[in-house]
Amino acid sequence: MISNPFVPLPAIALLVGSMLALSSPASLAQHSGQAATASAASTFPSKPIRIIVGFTPGGPTDRVAREVAVKLQEAWGQSVTVENKPGAGSRIAFELLSRSEPDGHTLLVSGIQTATNQVLYKKLGYDVLRDFEPVTQLTASVLILVVNPSLPPRNLSTLVTWAKLRAQPLSYATSGVASAPHFAGALFEQTAQITTTHIPFSGAAPAQTAVVAGQVESAFVSPMSALTLIQDGKLRALAVTGNRRFGMMPDVPTMAEAGMPAFEVSSWQGMVAPGGTPAPVLQKLHQEIARILALPDVRARLQAVAAEPVGSSPAEFRRYIESEIRKWQRVADRAQISVD
């Protein structure tokens, strides 16, 4: 038998149809867009990178941003600069980022305000999950609940009992409205079922100073900024807010160990890009930053300031921001925390 050398008519029709579909304007536009995106990712970065930080130089968020910036510049051979735009709880920085070209060359490193601003402000001017693209969670840090040493309580349970028996509320100092210590204090009030008074300051240093001076009774503070004060007996540490003890203060229990199993607060840092930044560019950024965070020298320097490297994927970081918004929305609703 001689096989038929010709292609069956149905197959020819299918082939012609496929060719016509590929040559249609919509298909050509789609393939052109995909090619452009792939090309942008393959050549990224093609110019200097700017990392915006919504806080003053020297703080924890600024430190993390500069650590990443130095290593990115070494890896890619492009200039990477950190630009500090403090004010309004990092909202100024977010608004600046929203006006930037979505090509991955302008980024922002922010803290927990990424989520808490979304909860706190009724007229924020942006939606963090709609208008920005998560790149990666960079670090996670614990806080420490401290009190002035003149207060009678020496552990968490006696502090709660003492606060309930007093006529006046327990005062706590923070680095400002919408900060991690502010929301930690509100969560503590709700979990302990006590009454508190929030005393906001212009930064972490004056808030700590007020507790040392006895002007305010308690605070949730960064371990590294308070370490020397605790060692010198100027502050009394009662508990850490993480799910495990802080290595430099192994004798200080977690909030869970001290009697509040549902209490966990992380003062974290993360990187976001303008909305519309191509996914391949986000992925390239994430992969390089995750590599940087895993470097022994980087890990050591971050851990020395109580920051644990994370390096999550864009999708994982998006889910984390969503979970933080839900968590702090519940706290804000109960505490009636909001700003018009």
C-alpha positions in Angstrom: 0.0 0.0 0.0 1.3 3.5 -0.9 0.7 6.1 1.9 -1.2 9.2 0.9 1.5 12.0 0.5 -1.0 14.7 1.0 -2.1 16.3 4.3 -5.8 15.7 5.1 -8.1 18.6 4.6 -9.1 18.9 8.3 -5.4 19.2 9.2 -4.9 21.9 6.5 -7.8 23.9 7.8 -6.5 23.7 11.4 -3.0 24.9 10.3 -4.5 27.8 8.3 -6.7 28.8 11.2 -3.8 28.8 13.5 -1.7 30.9 11.1 -4.6 33.4 10.7 -5.0 33.6 14.5 -1.4 34.3 15.1 -1.4 37.0 12.4 -4.5 38.8 13.9 -3.9 42.3 15.4 -4.9 41.2 18.9 -2.5 38.2 18.7 0.3 40.3 17.3 -0.1 42.9 20.0 -0.1 40.2 22.7 3.0 38.6 21.4 4.6 42.0 21.0 3.8 42.9 24.6 5.2 39.5 25.9 8.4 40.1 23.9 8.8 43.6 25.2 8.3 42.4 28.8 10.8 39.6 28.3 13.3 42.0 26.8 12.8 44.5 29.6 13.5 41.8 32.2 16.6 40.5 30.3 18.2 43.9 30.2 17.2 45.0 33.7 18.7 47.0 35.3 19.5 49.3 32.4 20.0 52.5 34.4 20.6 53.6 38.1 18.3 52.3 40.7 16.7 54.5 43.3 15.4 53.1 46.6 13.1 55.4 48.5 12.9 55.2 52.3 10.1 56.9 54.2 12.2 57.5 57.3 15.2 59.4 58.4 18.8 58.0 57.9 20.1 55.7 60.6 16.8 54.0 61.6 16.1 50.3 61.2 14.3 50.7 57.8 17.1 52.9 56.4 19.8 50.4 57.6 18.1 47.5 55.9 17.6 49.5 52.7 21.3 50.5 52.6 22.5 47.0 53.2 20.6 45.7 50.2 21.6 48.8 48.1 25.3 48.2 48.5 25.0 44.5 47.5 22.7 45.2 44.5 25.2 47.7 43.2 28.1 45.2 43.6 26.1 42.5 41.8 24.7 44.5 38.9 27.2 47.2 38.3 24.6 49.9 38.3 24.5 52.8 40.8 22.0 52.1 43.6 21.1 55.1 45.8 18.9 55.4 48.9 16.8 58.5 49.0 15.2 59.4 52.4 11.8 61.0 52.2 10.6 61.0 55.8 7.2 62.2 57.0 3.6 61.2 57.5 4.4 57.7 58.5 6.0 56.9 55.1 3.0 58.1 53.1 5.0 60.8 51.4 7.4 58.1 50.2 4.6 55.9 48.9 3.0 58.8 47.0 6.4 59.5 45.4 6.7 55.9 44.4 3.2 55.9 42.9 4.3 58.6 40.4 7.4 56.7 39.3 8.0 54.7 36.1 6.9 51.1 36.7 10.1 49.6 35.3 11.8 48.4 38.5 14.4 51.2 38.7 12.5 53.0 41.5 11.7 51.0 44.6 10.6 51.6 48.2 11.6 50.0 51.4 9.0 50.5 54.1 8.1 48.9 57.4 4.9 47.7 59.1 3.3 51.1 58.0 2.9 49.4 54.6 -0.1 47.6 56.2 -1.0 49.8 59.1 -1.5 53.0 57.1 -4.0 51.1 55.0 -5.9 50.5 58.2 -5.4 53.8 59.9 -6.2 56.5 57.3 -9.7 56.9 55.9 -8.3 59.1 53.1 -5.0 57.5 52.3 -4.7 58.4 48.7 -3.5 55.0 47.5 -4.2 51.3 48.0 -1.1 49.4 48.8 -2.3 46.2 47.2 -3.8 47.9 44.1 -1.3 50.6 43.4 2.0 48.8 44.2 3.7 45.5 43.5 5.2 43.6 46.5 8.8 42.5 45.7 9.9 40.8 48.9 9.7 40.9 52.7 13.3 41.8 53.7 13.3 41.3 57.5 11.3 40.6 60.6 12.1 42.0 64.0 10.7 41.6 67.5 9.8 44.3 70.0 10.4 44.2 73.7 7.9 45.3 76.3 9.8 47.4 78.8 8.8 49.4 81.9 10.4 52.0 84.1 12.3 50.1 86.8 10.5 52.1 89.5 7.2 50.2 88.7 6.4 47.3 91.1 5.7 44.6 88.4 8.7 42.4 87.6 7.0 40.2 85.0 4.1 40.3 82.5 1.4 38.7 84.7 2.0 41.0 87.6 2.0 44.0 85.3 -1.4 43.0 84.0 -2.8 42.5 87.5 -1.2 45.8 88.7 -2.7 47.7 85.8 -6.2 46.3 86.4 -6.1 47.3 90.1 -5.0 50.9 89.5 -7.3 53.8 89.0 -5.4 55.4 86.1 -4.6 53.8 82.8 -1.1 52.3 82.1 0.8 54.8 79.8 2.9 53.6 76.9 5.2 55.6 74.7 5.6 55.0 71.0 7.6 56.4 68.0 4.3 57.8 66.6 0.8 57.0 65.4 0.6 53.9 63.1 4.0 52.7 64.2 4.6 49.1 65.2 4.8 50.0 68.9 1.5 51.9 68.7 -0.4 48.8 67.3 1.5 46.6 69.7 0.2 48.7 72.6 -3.3 48.6 71.3 -3.1 44.8 70.9 -1.7 44.5 74.4 -4.6 46.5 75.9 -7.1 44.3 74.1 -5.4 41.0 75.0 -4.7 41.9 78.6 -8.2 43.6 79.0 -6.7 46.6 80.6 -6.9 50.4 80.0 -4.0 52.2 78.5 -3.0 55.7 77.4 -1.0 56.1 74.2 1.7 58.8 74.3 3.2 59.3 70.8 6.6 60.8 70.3 8.5 62.0 67.2 10.7 58.9 67.2 11.9 55.8 69.0 14.7 57.6 70.9 12.5 60.2 72.6 9.9 57.6 73.4 12.6 55.4 75.2 14.0 58.5 77.0 10.5 59.3 78.4 10.2 55.8 79.9 13.8 55.9 81.3 12.9 59.3 82.9 9.7 58.0 84.3 7.5 60.4 82.3 5.8 57.4 80.7 5.5 53.9 82.3 6.0 51.5 79.5 6.8 51.0 75.8 7.3 48.4 73.1 10.9 49.1 71.9 13.5 47.7 69.5 15.8 45.2 71.3 19.0 46.8 69.9 18.1 50.4 70.8 17.1 49.3 74.3 19.7 46.7 75.0 22.3 48.9 76.8 19.5 50.6 78.8 18.2 47.2 79.9 21.7 46.0 80.8 22.3 49.1 82.8 19.1 48.7 84.7 17.5 51.9 83.3 14.7 49.8 81.7 13.1 46.5 82.8 12.4 44.0 80.1 9.3 41.9 80.6 8.7 40.0 77.3 9.5 39.9 73.6 6.8 40.0 71.0 8.2 37.3 68.7 7.5 33.6 68.6 10.9 32.8 70.0 13.3 34.5 72.5 15.8 37.1 71.4 19.3 35.7 71.3 21.0 38.6 73.1 18.4 38.5 75.9 17.8 34.8 76.4 16.4 35.3 79.9 13.5 37.4 78.6 10.4 35.3 77.8 8.2 35.7 74.8 4.7 37.1 75.4 3.3 33.6 74.8 5.6 32.1 77.4 4.7 34.9 79.8 0.9 34.1 79.5 -0.3 35.6 76.2 -0.3 32.8 73.7 -2.0 34.7 70.9 0.2 37.8 71.1 2.8 38.2 68.3 4.0 41.4 66.7 6.7 41.7 64.1 8.3 45.1 63.2 9.2 44.2 59.6 10.7 45.7 56.5 9.8 45.0 52.9 10.3 46.3 49.4 7.6 47.3 46.9 7.6 48.6 43.3 5.2 50.8 41.4 2.0 49.1 40.2 2.4 47.7 36.7 6.0 46.7 37.1 6.5 43.6 34.9 6.4 40.3 36.7 9.8 39.1 35.3 11.4 42.3 36.6 9.9 41.7 40.1 11.1 38.1 40.0 14.6 39.2 39.0 14.7 41.7 41.9 13.4 39.1 44.3 15.9 36.4 43.3 18.9 38.7 43.6 17.7 40.2 47.0 17.0 36.7 48.4 20.5 35.8 47.4 21.9 38.9 49.1 19.9 38.2 52.3 21.3 34.7 52.5 25.0 36.0 52.4 26.7 35.2 55.7 28.0 38.7 56.2 24.7 40.3 55.4 22.8 37.9 57.8 25.3 38.7 60.5 25.0 42.4 60.2 21.2 42.3 60.1 20.9 39.9 63.0 23.3 42.2 65.0 20.6 44.8 64.9 17.8 42.3 65.7 16.6 42.0 62.1 16.0 38.4 60.9 16.4 38.1 57.0 13.3 36.8 55.2 13.5 37.1 51.3 10.0 35.9 50.5 8.6 35.8 46.9 6.4 38.5 45.6 3.3 36.3 45.9 4.3 35.3 49.5 4.9 38.9 50.5 1.5 40.0 49.0 -0.2 37.4 51.1 1.7 38.5 54.2 0.7 42.2 53.7 -2.9 41.0 53.3 -2.7 39.1 56.5 -1.2 42.1 58.3 -3.9 44.4 57.1 -6.6 41.9 58.3 -4.9 41.5 61.7 -4.4 45.2 62.4 -7.8 46.2 61.0 -9.4 44.1 63.8 -7.2 45.8 66.4 -7.9 49.3 65.0 -11.7 48.6 64.9 -11.7 47.6 68.5 -9.5 50.4 69.6 -11.3 52.9 67.4 -8.0 54.0 65.8 -8.4 56.0 62.6 -7.3 59.3 61.0 -9.4 61.3 58.6 
